[in-house]
Amino acid sequence: MAKKTVASLQKKGAKAFTKAIKMVKNEKGSYSFKSEILPKDKVNDFLAKK
């Protein structure tokens, strides 16, 4: 799956995008990871959301 993401980010015009990953705490107390591919100017909004 990671290879597919990396390949799609190498296309023309893809330098404007970034893959952002953050840790999210579940109700049970464990952590999981949430990742999205976003435009560079939207990364701070994604990381600030709970």
N, C-alpha and C positions, 0 to 999 in steps of 0.2 A: 504494500500500500504506500509506503514511503517513497518508493521509486516512482510511482505514478504522480505523486505530488511534486516531487523534484522535477520531473520531466515537464509537467505543465507550467512550472514557474520559469522554465528556460525559454519559453516562447517569446516572440516579439511583443514588446510592451509590458512584459511581466515584471519589469524592475520596479513598477509602481505598487507591487503587492508584497505582503509580508505574511509569513505563517506565525501566528501568535498562539502560545500555549499557556494556560494558567491552571492552577490547582483549585479544585472546588471541594468543599467539605460536605459530605452527605449527612442525612439525619442520624445515621448509625454511628457517626464519628469518624468514619474512614474518608480517605481522600481519593479523588479521581481527577483525571486530566481532561480539560476541554480545549480543543484546538480548532482554529478557524483560519482561513486564508482571507486576508482583508487588505484594502488599500492602506498605504502607510499612514495616512492622516486619520484613520479610524481606529488605530491600534490602542491609543490611550483610552478611548471610550470603551473598548472591549475589556481592557484590564481593570477599569474603574467600576464596571458593572458587577453586582453581586448575584 
